[in-house]
């Protein structure tokens, strides 16, 4: 084929480029509350990773003589009935909470996205089987389902993760199924088939990237919820087993001495509130930054 | 090319495409939408066949059947002497390197998360037509310059282009595998008039320089079809009612439907325009769920006689390859 010689001038002059990446950060960091959420999350992740180095006392072995102290200059947040430092346990609890949060979202997210993608793309009997199972799981409130699995499997961090993963898979599958069905109808998917792409290529290189923005937002919001559910399970005594440090269990341990040393329950309670709030704010910011309909407005 | 038979690159015989209408929990089939009901035509190498008709007459469905995107209910589709209607999905994927599709909507036909260069180069990767990264980049740059885009634009994303530029990207993608057949599904309907001419001229230039490229050009704009097509087929409710050379169709339209369509083209001369004979069709296009008996056009036809509702008129050759399906001509 010969080269075209009649290129039109206007096609050679390009409009100025708008950098998508810079636009994303500008919108994302526009609200102060989102920056606050990010700072909180950064501090939490930092303290979870370096928990061993920054804790002032051993979180598992207490000094019996110092039991149930109110916050003072030695124990910044006081001590529990066994004389263990609340701040140290709080920092180790951060590790538990974030580990449960990230691993659960990872497992449930990957499983849910895969199932939803397959159901939405292939439709028919495959969709029927997958989505009816998801519907059945969705019939139960998430926490009840998680409690059921946790009760059957027994406590411990591993079983809490399994229980919460199973309970949250249907949410991802549902959202991904809907996204896939709407993206599948675009002409560019038809174009892919017309040029001979395999199903795997269409699903992984075209449908998945196009469904990422809403999925990222969902994952961020889910992280907060998972951490709260883990706290609820631990509070009820079917979550993290003692002496493991978990925020929910700490609230439960402390509330018997609420009038005596309120810090014992309040400190982990505030931590739970703060982390859920931070994840929700960051999720909100991400939603604003990734929503194409808000492009140009924000 | 295979020398066994005639020089037709595409030979469609009695193509039928019915879409089932299902109802209830058990998805019981209650009826068929007969989108395409017995279409037969041939397309020669280096030829352009225009396929015209109003919305819902099945032109797009014919185009998609040709690419194997739909599995036809009946009939044969010979592409380079092989019946692709019987092909498995795997064999279809391979044969698709020899044909391509250009879409109507330049906005939804490009993946918004893919750069222009990777859109154009994707067929090369799928069919393993390039051996190295350098060769891939050279080929993509070459495709860009063929369609009149600057090769510095390869890493831009679709939303950074105008409608006309997007359609050029679509054309470049269709050319990537050096196909023998391109199905153009209303490639200019969504574009401004000034851009329409650019795309049409681009398509003609490409055909002129390749010597082996055939187009199945689907459109509803008769003046554009006249300009680009060698032959034109007029479709009505899933059937071809008239097929002949483009010149013959405009000089000597025989089927009443074709005549009504042609009479709707305005003439850019106020004096001729005033005296122009307009055939206004009455009624609506019948539902393909329940087409009228006999000739499906008879309820709206200004030439209809009682016999028209009796039997389906076959396409018959009235000389010079001019075929028409009407008992009144």
Interface residues (C-beta under 8 A of the other chain):
Chain A: X1 X2 X3 X4 X6 X7 X8 X11 X12 X14 X15 X17 X18 X20 X186 X187 X188 X190 X191 X192 X193 X194 X195 X196 X197 X198 X201 X206 X209 X210
Chain B: X64 X67 X69 X92 X93 X94 X96 X97 X99 X100 X101 X103 X104 X105 X108 X109 X110 X111 X112 X113 X114 X122 X123 X126 X127 X142 X145 X146 X147 X148 X149 X150 X152 X153 X156 X157 X160 X165 X168 X170 X173 X175 X176 X177 X198 X202 X205 X206 X209 X210
